[in-house]
Amino acid sequence: MTETSRNLEQLPDIEGLDHSISPLKNKPKTYWRILIKFSDKQKTFEQRFRVALSEQDQEVCIREAHNLKGVSANLGMVDLQASCLNLEQACKQGLQGIDAPLEEVLNALQEMITRIDKS
């Protein structure tokens, strides 16, 4: 099946992805293309975040968590969005003690990337 022939009914049933709440739900080709871009770009999230963390750059850590939260929300990734919200809030409190929320995000993100890539 080509990308141009996909519609929401033909999109893979990806666990943790709720098409119905995405603002792109009526634009299946765009939705699918953005899912693929999401997977490709977010494979480097951990690296980007850890660089900022090692530099104690709180602003970049907050922005990385916030950006991932927003993209997740727009794509209907409810669990990942919630994990990102927890990480963003933890980063706003300081960069010490963010290990648990960061691991939660990394696990949820890796699961989503794997599901998208297998679809």
C-alpha positions as CSV (number, residue, x, y, z in Angstrom):
1,M,0.0,0.0,0.0
2,T,1.4,3.4,-0.9
3,E,1.4,6.3,1.5
4,T,-1.0,8.2,-0.8
5,S,-3.6,5.4,-0.5
6,R,-3.7,5.3,3.3
7,N,-6.5,6.7,5.3
8,L,-7.2,6.6,9.0
9,E,-9.1,3.3,8.7
10,Q,-6.1,1.8,7.0
11,L,-3.5,3.2,9.5
12,P,-2.0,0.5,11.6
13,D,-3.6,-0.1,15.0
14,I,-0.8,1.2,17.1
15,E,-1.2,0.7,20.8
16,G,-1.0,4.0,22.7
17,L,-1.9,6.0,19.7
18,D,-5.4,7.6,19.7
19,H,-6.1,8.9,16.2
20,S,-9.5,10.3,17.2
21,I,-8.0,13.0,19.4
22,S,-5.4,14.2,16.9
23,P,-6.1,17.5,15.1
24,L,-4.8,15.6,12.0
25,K,-7.5,12.9,12.2
26,N,-9.1,14.1,9.0
27,K,-5.8,14.4,7.1
28,P,-4.6,10.8,6.9
29,K,-1.7,11.3,4.5
30,T,-0.3,14.2,6.6
31,Y,-0.9,12.2,9.8
32,W,1.0,9.2,8.5
33,R,3.9,11.3,7.2
34,I,4.2,13.1,10.5
35,L,4.2,9.8,12.4
36,I,7.2,8.7,10.4
37,K,9.0,12.0,10.9
38,F,8.2,11.8,14.6
39,S,9.8,8.4,14.8
40,D,12.9,9.5,12.9
41,K,13.4,12.8,14.8
42,Q,12.7,11.5,18.3
43,K,15.2,8.7,18.0
44,T,17.7,11.3,19.1
45,F,15.7,12.7,22.0
46,E,17.7,10.9,24.6
47,Q,21.0,12.2,23.2
48,R,19.8,15.8,23.0
49,F,18.3,15.7,26.5
50,R,21.4,14.1,28.0
51,V,23.7,16.6,26.4
52,A,21.6,19.4,27.9
53,L,21.5,17.6,31.2
54,S,25.3,17.2,31.3
55,E,25.7,20.9,30.6
56,Q,23.1,21.6,33.4
57,D,21.1,23.5,30.9
58,Q,17.7,23.6,32.6
59,E,16.1,25.7,29.9
60,V,17.0,23.2,27.1
61,C,15.8,20.3,29.2
62,I,12.5,22.0,29.8
63,R,12.2,22.9,26.1
64,E,13.0,19.3,25.0
65,A,10.4,17.8,27.3
66,H,7.8,20.5,26.4
67,N,8.3,20.0,22.6
68,L,8.0,16.2,22.9
69,K,4.9,16.7,25.0
70,G,3.3,18.9,22.4
71,V,4.1,16.7,19.4
72,S,2.8,13.7,21.4
73,A,-0.4,15.5,22.2
74,N,-1.0,16.4,18.5
75,L,-0.4,12.8,17.4
76,G,-2.7,11.3,20.1
77,M,0.1,9.7,22.2
78,V,-1.7,10.1,25.5
79,D,0.6,8.1,27.7
80,L,3.8,9.6,26.2
81,Q,2.3,13.1,26.6
82,A,1.6,12.4,30.3
83,S,5.1,11.2,30.9
84,C,6.5,14.2,29.1
85,L,4.4,16.5,31.3
86,N,5.9,14.8,34.4
87,L,9.4,15.3,33.1
88,E,8.8,18.9,32.1
89,Q,7.4,19.7,35.6
90,A,10.4,17.9,37.2
91,C,12.8,19.9,35.1
92,K,11.2,23.1,36.2
93,Q,11.9,22.1,39.8
94,G,15.6,21.6,39.1
95,L,17.7,19.0,37.3
96,Q,18.4,16.9,40.3
97,G,16.0,14.0,40.8
98,I,14.7,13.8,37.3
99,D,16.0,10.2,36.7
100,A,12.6,8.5,37.2
101,P,10.6,10.9,35.0
102,L,13.3,10.8,32.4
103,E,13.3,7.0,32.3
104,E,9.5,6.9,32.1
105,V,9.7,9.2,29.0
106,L,12.5,7.2,27.4
107,N,10.7,3.9,27.9
108,A,7.4,5.3,26.6
109,L,9.1,7.0,23.7
110,Q,11.1,3.9,22.7
111,E,7.9,1.8,22.8
112,M,6.1,4.2,20.5
113,I,9.0,4.5,18.1
114,T,9.2,0.7,17.9
115,R,5.4,0.4,17.3
116,I,5.5,3.1,14.5
117,D,8.5,1.5,12.9
118,K,6.9,-2.0,12.8
119,S,3.7,-0.7,11.3
